Structure formats: structure tokens, C-alpha cells
Amino acid sequence: MTAPPIRRLFSRRLTRTLLTPHPVEHYARSLGVAWSDDPTGATVVDVHRPVDDVTVLTLRLPAGIPRPAPGAALQIGVVIDGVVHRRHYSPVDPATRADGLATIAVRRHPGGAVSEYLWTEATAGMRLLLGDPAGEMALPEARPADVLLVSGGSGITPMLAIASTLAAEGHCGAGDSPGRVAWLHYARRVQDVPFRDRLRELSRAGVEVRVIPTAGGSRPDGLAGHLTHEHLEAAAPWHRDATVFLCGPDALATGLEDTLGADRFPTVLRERFTASTGPVPDGDGGTVTHVRSGVTARNEGTTLLEGAEAAGLSPQHGCRMGICHTCTAVRLSGATRDLRTGEVDATPDCHVQICVNAPVGDVEIDL
């Protein structure tokens, strides 16, 4: 009698629950199981490199995996030298896409493990790990009437999904759809921008798209350089009543805050590239007990992740900036400081991100 495939022995939901915190694919590979029929992975069906530093992947998503809302991201994982690395990428497709495919763009970063790996190794047929959708920013189901998108660099991808969805829904058309959509995208050079053909299509569909160069040159309308009040007025003179979305580097966010004002900027729907963390204050630190590993070590003022690594452990992590949530673990007891905000929390059995939290006194963590 032929033994059934290992994945038939458990339901997907039960298996993931039993094998928390690691994904089921991690354990399958550890056991030497070829997970070729894994229902939770994504398959690369096309690879395209339209500019010098961007890999565009078309993925076939497995049945039953929800597509992220426009602007949100997929969690993609690759195995490099036996280690699972996970990152988040926003599909650029409209929400109306119904063929089971999703397109992501991965910008190549010097020293970036995942981006370099996909740049050199991605081919049709490659399998990628797939996690749950995530993200701080998404187009709400109740579509705002007027929408202003502001992006820079890799921030083009979530904005492309939002703009494409609104265009496909006829949001910025005439007649019964009086909504307005404008998009300011900033790049060093226009020729560095991927998906320029899609941007032209959106312009024809009624989206006011303006790609503004920041490193010399200007548009025919004279717009150039970094964001100013004049840029907003030229693209969207009605922006004061619009819902504003932002995705780009911190300098772009600072420019938008200066332009909109401190009172209005908090209403902006934002996706961050990086997270700013402050130093660990003098006097923080303590003895950290890694309960699952049975390792106790003194932490003199580093993050829980750095302390665990110094103690010889290898916790799962991704961005190390508090964005991807890959490193989340349960703090069983004790207090930790969130280095992004400076806030101290001592709630027992609480999930914390170990890459941006440091111990304040003795801590027990489920690692």
C-alpha cells in the first residue's frame, strides 16, 4: 500500500497551528521532504528585469490564499544556504485581477539577501514560500472620492495597485464616477522607473500621473526636485479634501509633512520603508531567559534579537527594523522597551518584535 503524501496527514490549518512559530515548509525541508505539492507556496511563472535594479516576478498564487488589498503586501520567503529569509512585497495588480496571478517588483539592494538572490537566481518554475498578507496601508473598501498618491523609489508598487484598482473600477471616469485620482512619484531619473507603460495606461484612464526627477532634469511642466507645495497644487489643486497615501523614504515623508502641516499629516495613510529606532537608555538591560532554548544570558543594552544571537541562538527574523514582524515572539514575563517609541510595556504573555525591543530588567522570552 502506498503511503499518502505527508501533507495529507494533517489539515493545513491544524498543521500550521501545531508547528508554530515556524512555517510548515521549514519543518518539511528540515526533514528532507520535497514539498513540491505544498498548497501554501507560490510558483514563479515569469521573470522580467525592466531596469538595472528591479526584478519583476509574476507569481501563481495557490487556491484559497487571499490576495492582499490594494496597497498591502505579500510575505515572500526564500531559502538561502539553509536559512529562510522573508520579506514583504506589494503586488502591483488591480484587485480586479482574477486569474490567480500576482506581480511583484523586487528592487535590488547592495547586500540585500533576498533581493540579490532573486536578481541572480529567479527563474520560471521557482517555488517561493508564502505567508499571510500584511502592511500598514491599503485602499479601504469604501473608496474615497478624491485620492492623492505620493511615492518615491520602490514605493511605486503599492501605489500602482491602488491606482490600477481605482482605474479598473472607473473611479476617475466621467458621468456617474466623479472621483479624482492624482499621483506624484519621485525618482532620481525617469528612465529608472519600472512599469512606465502601466503609468501611461493609467494616465489615459484618467489618473493624473506625474513622475518627477530628483537628480537633474525636469518635466515639460517644469516640475523637478523634491516635493513642494507647488507640486501638490500642480497635480491635485483639490488635495486639501483628498485621502492621501504615502510610500517612500523618510525624506519624502518629511517633505509631505512640511507641506501638509503637522495637523493634517497624521491622517496620511502610510507604508514605511524603514523604522527609526533610538538608543537603549542607560540603566536598561537585564538577564534574559530564552525559555524554549534553555539559555539564560545577560543583556547589557541591546535588542532581544542581538542578545539572543550573542548567546548563540538563531531566532527567525527578517528586516531587523520592526517592519516585517517575522521576529515576533512571546514575552512571558518582565518588561521591554520599544526602541521606536521609547515606551516600556510589562504585559505578560505579550507578543513583541525582538529586533526593536530591549529588556528593562529581567525578561523571560519564548525563544
N, C-alpha and C positions, 0 to 999 in steps of 0.2 A: 504494500500500500504506500503510495507516495505521500510524503508529509506535506501538509499545506504550507504555503508561504508564511514566514514569520509574522507578517503584518496582519494575517487573518486571525491570529490568536487573540488579538485584543481589538476593541474598537479604538478609533483614533483618539477620541476624547478621553477614554479611560487610560490609554497608554500614555498620553501626554501628562495626565494628572499624576499617574504613578511614577513617572520618570522626571518630574520637576526636581531641580530647576533647569536641567539640560534638555534640549530638544531631542526627540526620539531619534533623529538622524545621527546625532552624536554617539549615542549608545550603539546604534546599528553598526556604525563604522568601527567602533571600539571592539565589537565582536567579530569583525571581519565579514559582516553581512553586506552583500551588494544590494543596495536599496534602489535598484533600478525601477521598481514598480511603486515607489513611495508616492502616495497621493498628495503629499503636502509640499513637494518641491516644484520649482518652475523650470521649464526647459527653454533654452535659448534657441530661437528659430531663425534669427537673422542678426548679423553684426555689421555695423556701419561706423566708419570713423570720418565724419564730415569735415572736421577741422583738426588741427595738430594735437589737441589735448583733450578730446572728447570721444568716448566710446559710446555709441548708441546701440542698445540691445533691445530686440523685440522678444518678449517672453510669452510663452504659453502658460497661463495660469491653470492649475488643476480645478476641476469642477468642485463647486461648493466653497471655494476660497473667495471671500468678498473683495471686490475692487475698492481701493481707498476712495473716499470722497475727493472731488477735485481739489487739489492743493495739498492733500495728505500724502503719506509716503508708504511704500512697501519696505519691509525689513528683508534685506537680501543677505545671504550668508555664503561664504566660500571657505573651503578647507585648504590652508596653505601650510605645508610642512607639518601636517597632522594637527593643526590648530584651527578651530573655527573662528573666523572673523566675520562680524556682522556690521552692516551699515544700512542707512535708510536713504531711499531714492524715491522721488516723486514721479509717478507716471505722467507723461505729457499728454495722454489721450483724453478726449472728452468723455464724460460719464456715459454718453450715449453709445460708446463702443460696446458691441455685444458679441464679438467673435472669439472671446476667451483670450485675447492677446493684450499685452500691455507693453508700452515702450518707455524705457528709462534711458537717461543720459548720465554717464559717469565721467566727471571731469578728472583728468589725470593730475595727481598732486605729487610733487617730488617727495619720495619717501613714504607715500601712502600705500599701505599693504594691499588693500582691496583694489584701489583704482589702478595701480601698476599691474597687478595680477590680471585684471580684466582687460587692460590695454594690450598686454602681451599674449594672453592665453585664451581670451574669449573666442569661441567658435560655435557655429551652429551645432546643436545636439548636446552642448554642455548642460549639466544639471546644476542648479543653484538651490541652496536652502532658502526657505521662505517662511517668514514669521508673520505676525499679525500687523495689520495696518497701524500706522502711528503718525504723529505730527501735531504741532501746535496750531496749525492754520488749515482751514478747509472752507470751501464755499458752503454757506448754510443752505438747507433745503428750501427755506423761504428766501428766494433770491432777492437781494437788494435791488432797488430800481436803478441807482447810479453806482457805478463801481470804478474805483481808481486803483490800478495795479502799479506798484513801484518795485523794481527788482534790479539786481546787479549780478554779473557773473553767472554762477550756477543757479541763482535764484530764478532764472528763466523757466526752469522745469515746472514748478508748481503753478506759476502764473500762466504758463501755456495750457495746462489742464483747465484752469479756471476760465480763461478767455475762450478756449475752444468749446467748453461746455456751454457757456452763455451764447456763443455764436451759433452752435448747433441747435439750441433751443429757440433761436430767433429773438433773443433778448434785446439785441440792439438794432432790430429792424424797424421798419416803419409801421404805421397803422396801429394795430392793437398792442404792439410791443414798444412802448416809448422809452424803454430803458437806455441808458448811456454807459458805455464802457471805454475807458482810456487806459493806456499802458505806457509807462515810461520805463525803458530798460537801458541800463548803463553798462558799457563795455569799453575796454581800452581802445579797440578798433572794431568797426562794424564787421570786417571780414573774419573776426574771431568768433562771431556769434553763430551757433548752430541753429538749425530749423528756420533759416531765413525764408525759405519757401513757404513754410506754415505761417510765418508772420505776415507775408504778403497776402495769403489767403484770408487771414483774419481782417486785414485792412479792407479787403473787398467785401467782407461780411459785415462791415460797419463798426469794427473796433478801431479806435484811434490809437494806432501803434506808433511810437517814436523810439527808435534806437539811437541813443546819444553817446558819441565817442568821448572818452575822458582823457585820452593821451594824444592829443593833436588832431587837427581837422575839425570839421563841423558839418552839420546837416545843411541842406539847402535853405532851411528856415533860420539858420544861424545858431541853433541850439548846440551847445558843446559844453564840456567840462562837467562839474559835479552839480548835483541837484540844487536848484534855486527856486525862489518864488516865481520867477518868470517862466521856468519850465512848467510848473504846475498850471499857471494861467494859460500858457500856450496850448497845452494838451487838454486840459479839463477846467475851463473857467468856472464850471459848476461844482468844483471839488469840495466846497465847504459843506455840502449836504450829502456827499458820497460816502459809501463804505470803502475804507482804504485798506488794501492788503500790501504787506511789505515782506520781501525776502531778499536779503543781500548782506554784505559786510557791515560791520559796526559803523564805519564812516558814513555809509548811506543812511543808516538809521539815525545817526546824529544829525545829518543834514535835513532829513524829513522832520525830525523833532523841532529843529530850529525854525523850519518853515511853517509847520502847522501850529506850533506853540505848545507849551507844556500842558495846557488844559486839554487839548484835543488829542495829543499823541497817544495817551493811554488807551484810546478807543481803537487804535490801529490793530488789525489782525496781522500777527507777525509770526514768521518762521525764522529761527536763528541759525546761522552757520556755526557760531562758536558761543561758548558761555564764558563769561568773565568770572574768575574766582579770586578772592583775596587771600592774604597770607593767614596762616594759623596763628591766632594771638598767643603771646607769651602766657604760659601757665596752663594751656591746653595740653592734651596728651594723657596717656594712662596705659594701663595694662589691658590688652585686647585678647580675649579668649575666642578662638575660632572653634566653635563647639563641634561642628561636624568633622573637622580635621584633627581635633585633639591637640591643637597647637596654641600655646599661650606666649605672647611676645609683648615687649614694651614698645609703645609707640610714643616717641618724644615730640611729635608735632608734624605729622604727615597725614595724608589721606589714609583712609582704611585700606584702599587698594594698594597704595605704596607700602604700607605697613605689612600687609599680607604677603606681598611679593618679597619684601625684605626678610620675612620669616620663612621663605622657601615655598610658599603656596603659589598657585597659578589660577586665581579666580577668573571666571569668564568676564570679559569686558570688551568694549568697542571703542568709542570715540575718546574716552578719558576726559570729556568736557561736560558731562552731565546732560547730554542731548539724547543719546540713543537708548538709554535705560537698560542696556544689556547687562550691566554690572549690578543690578538691583539685588539686594539680599535683605534678610530679615534681621533687624537689630532686636535681640531678645531682651536685653536689659542694658541700662546705662544711658548716657546722653551723648549726642553727637552734634557738631556744628556744621551747618550747610555753608560752605565757603563762598557760595554765590551771594547769599543774603546776609550771612553772619548770624542767622537765627539758630538757637540751641533748642533741641527737642529731646525729650526723655520718655516718650510714649512707648510702653513695652510692646513687643511683637509688632514692630512697625517696619515697613519696607523703606529702605534707604538706598541711595546710589552711592556705592563705596568710593567712586572716583572723585566725588565732590563733597564728601563728608569726612570729618576728622573727629577723633574721640575727645570728649571732655570728661576726663576721669576714666574709670574702668568700664569696659564695654564687653558684652557678650554678643557675638555676631554669628549667624548660622552659615558659616563657611567651613 
